[in-house]
Amino acid sequence: SRNCKGARILKQKSAQSFRLKPPYTAANLLWIAAILCLVNLVQAAFSAVWYDEAYYFFYSENLQWGYFDHPPMLAFLIRISKIFPGELALRFFGVVLSVVGVYFLFAADNKSEPSNFVLSLTSFPILIAFQFLAVPDTILISLVSIYYYFILRSEKNNFWMNSICFGLILTALAYTKYHSVLVLFFTILAMPHLLKRKWFYAGGVLAFLLLLPHLYWQFSHEWVSFLYHISGRHKMPWSAGYIGEYLLTQFLMLGGPAGILLFVNVLIRKASDSSERFYRLQILGFMLFFFVMSFRGRVEGHWTIAAYPSLVLYGSRILANSDLLKKWLIRILPLTILLHIIIRIYLIHPIVLPIQGFYKPEYFENKKWAKQIEDVSNGLPVVFVNSYQKASLYHYITGKQTYSHPDITNRKSEYQLRHGQEQMQGKSVFVYSEYPYFGDPISTVKGKGYGGIVKEYYSWENQKISFSAINKVSDSLQFTFEIEPPTQDIKLALKSSHVRFSVWISDGSRITEYIDLMNASDFLQKRSVQITLASRKKSKSSKVYYYFGLRSDILPLSLSNPCIFQE
């Protein structure tokens, strides 16, 4: 009828009214990618280096097939980028790869409509505003996007093309972040038919062969990276707050109203084909996996970033079938763009967000901070307590020798794997810490610290001590320690009268007592030592932690093989 025809025309016009106009066309998407690359290069050149970036720069100074806490991909890219000046020496190839990833992500889905894709992509600022950073997550997002392009179009390629491409992309993912294996796992769950493809196994064999150098490196270093991620990361007691922290960070990572709207629609919309099932399983799989992991220990919010390419593609599909959602996203597009601009300017200068709590000293005034530390250290090598990040940043800015000294409550880092302490043993160093248990107060632009000169530095990290027995006798605890014979270097270090065998006692949130138990020379001369302490446990529900180790001068307990007991 005439009325029905008019209704159809009205509906078509309504849908078209919410369709973004050119330049959001497939032909011009390359131009958009080029502009994004240029913006990210400018951002990369003018934004201050973050702590983690400086740590990865430290990686790149000594290229290896592996590092303490990450595979080597980012270190290789940074090393190549060093041909460029300034901060681009860290970030150049990461920026280029991120833009390549955006284009491959769009091309991955043959149903992608350019305007919907751009609208979905801009809804998640973390995928655009932070893609200039030299961190593994930036590389991971790009490689996952390339992986999607291959896996969703694999049926169109021949055996050899599939085998080689699959093997290479799996290798690149594994050399970037270990938990990228989840991308493959959720792919198999979503597309079990791949297990019937011969190229799937051939590509897996190729990836295994290309990963052999890294596996050999792990073997020769006692599988240090794998053991750290499995058990070494969670040293502090579990807290229920980790669950709430994970949920909060996931909410914040969505980046504002547009991202939240799209994510909610992803949750409530059912997949209509195999591609959408693939996207949905990647998203929910990552979110649920790390939610479960938060019951084991602290989870970094950005670990789910590998699911965001699926969020963009699934969001683009949803926009193609929901004029109402598209209407609202276009209406709040100016707010989304403003959010992008604020984030980018803020990462260069904090004046945009003068609100208390938004200023993060990590991002700003690095050179001034390094100069302040350099002035008080009198040119000595600087040992940073419990901060491989600050040690790396100071080294990146000044070029001077640094070391990160982990205390018994903290974790090891690449500094320990590289035996950096051996270059400083017995030398005069300046020790800097943010903890008030030793040294003189020091004011810096990044806050208050504490420090002092140690005339003969020893880290004690190679001295092994372990429990052989723990017994409770009445209201006391009886600890028996097994001591490995000290090396010649340690015997020389013991000539210092300032070395003690000590215990720190904690309630799980803070150190409540420091007790020097005996002179380290007397302690290490024996193969077995028994120490008795009065129990600090006041009730059945309370928790008490005892940390035993060696310490010297103003340094905290050293992270040798830590002896930790929970009462």
Residue, then its C-alpha position, 0 to 999 in steps of 0.5 A: s500500500r501507499n502508506c507501507k511504501g511511505a513507511r519503508i522510505l521513511k525508515q530508509k531515510s532514518a537509517q541513512s541519516f545516522r550513517l557517517k559520510p565520507p571520508y569514512t570509505a574503504a578507499n580512504l581508510l588508508w588515509i585515515a590510518a596515515i593520519l593516525c600514524l602521523v598523530n601517534l608519531v607526534q605524540a611519541a616524540f613529545s610525550a615523556v617516557w613511562y617507567d615500563e618503557a624505560y625498563y624495556f629500553f634496558y632490555s634492548e641494550n642487551l639483546q637476548w632470546g628472552y628476558f626475566d618477565h617478557p619475551p624479546m619482541l619489544a626489545f628487538l623493535i626498540r633496538i631497531s628504532k634507535i636509529f631515530p632521535g629522542e623518544l622516537a628511539l623507543r617508539f617508532f616501529g611500535v607506532v608504525l606496527s599499530v597503524v598497520g594493525v588497524y588496517f588489517l583489523f578492518a580488512a579481517d571482517n568481510k562485512s566491515e562497513p567503514s563508517n561502523f568500523v571507525l565509530s566502533l574503533t573510536s569508542f575505545p580510546i585505549l586502542i588509539a590514544f595509547q598506541f604510541l607507547a613502547v609496551p608489549d600490549t601495543i604490539l600485541i593488539s597489532l599482531v592480534s589484528i593481523y592474526y584475525y585477518f588471517i584466521l577469518r580468511s584462511e579458507k581462501n588460501n592454499f595449504w602452503m600459504n596458510s601453513i607459513c602465515f599461521g606459523l609466523i603469526l603464532t611465533a610473533l604472538a608468542y615472542t610478544k606476550y605469553h598469555s597470547v596463547l589464550v587467543l589461540f585457545f579461544t580460537i579453537l573453542a570457537m572454530p573446532h573445525l580448524l583441528k581438521r585442517k592440515w595447515f593448522y598442524a603444519g603452522g604449529v610445527l613451524a611456530f615450534l621450530l621458530l620458538l626453539p631459540h627462546l625455549y632453549w634460553q628458558f631452559s638455560h635460565e631454569w625456566v625463569s619467566f614461566l616460573y615467575h608468571i606461574s608462581g613468582r608474581h603473587k608474593m603478597p597475601w591475596s586480598a578480596g580487593y583484587i576482585g573489585e580492582y579487576l572489575l573497576t579497571q575493566f570498566l575504566m578501560l572501556g573508556g567512556p559512554a561509547g565504549i560502555l554502550l558497545f560493551v553492554n550490547v556485546l553482552i546481550r546480543k547473540a552471535s549470528d554466524s561463526s565470525e561473531r561467535f569467534y569475536r564473542l568467545q575472544i571477548l568473554g573468554f579473556m574477561l572471564f579468564f582473568f576474572v577467575m585469576s583475580f581470585r588467585g592474585r592481583v591482575e593488571g587491567h591491561w591483560t585483557i587488551a588482546a580482546y579489544p580487536s574483537l570488541v571493535l569488530y563485534g561492535s561494528r557488526i552490532l552498529a550495522n544492525s542497530d540504528l538506535l545504537k548508532k544514533w546514540l554513538i554519533r550523538i556522543l561522538p563529539l564527547t568521545i573525540l574530546l576525550h581522545i584530545i584530553i587524553r593526548i594533551y594530558l599525556i604531554h602536559p598535565i595542565v588539562l586535568p588540574i583535578q587532585g588525583f589525576y596528576k601522575p608523577e610517573y608521566f612528567e618531569n622525568k629529567k628534573w627528577a633524574k637531575q635531583i637524584e644525580d645531584v644528591s648521589n654525588g655521581l655514584p652509581v644509584v641503587f633503587v630499592n624495590s623499583y626496577q622501573k625507576a632504576s631503568l628510567y634513571h639509567y635511560i635519562t642519565g646513561k649512568q649505572t643503576y641497579s634495582h635492589p629488591d627486598i624480601t617482600n618484593r620480586k626479582s627483575e631483569y636486573q637480577l637475571r643480568h647479575g647487575q649486582e656483581q658489578m657493584q659488589g664492594k663499591s660505594v653506591f647511593v641507595y634511594s628508596e621511597y620507604p622510610y625505613f632507612g636513610d635521610p629524607i630527599s625531596t623530588v618532583k616525584g615525591k618524597g624519598y629516602g637515601g644515603i651513601v653505602k661505602e661497600y654495597y653487597s646485595w646478598e642475593n646469591q646466598k641461599i638460606s631455607f627452612s629445614a623445620i618450623n615448630k610451635v612450642s607453647d606460645s613461641l615459634q621455633f625456626t630451623f634454617e639450613i644454610e648453604p656454604p657462602t662463596q668466597d665473595i660473600k666471605l669477603a663481604l662478611k668482614s663488614s660489621h654491619v651485616r645482620f641476619s634479621v626478621w621483618i614481621s608483617d600483618g599482611s598490609r605493612i611491616t610492623e617490626y624489624i628485628d636484628l637477630m644475630n651477626a651475619s658472620d656467626f650465622l653463615q659460619k654454621r650449616s644449621v641455625q635455630i631461632t625462637l620467636a614469640s608468636r605475634k598471632k593475636s587471634k585465630s582470624s589474624k594473619v602474621y608473616y615472618y620474613f627472614g634474610l640478610r641485610s647490611d648498612i641502611l639496606p632492607l632485607s635482601l631477596s636471596n632465596p626468601c624465607i617466608f612463613q605465615e602464621 
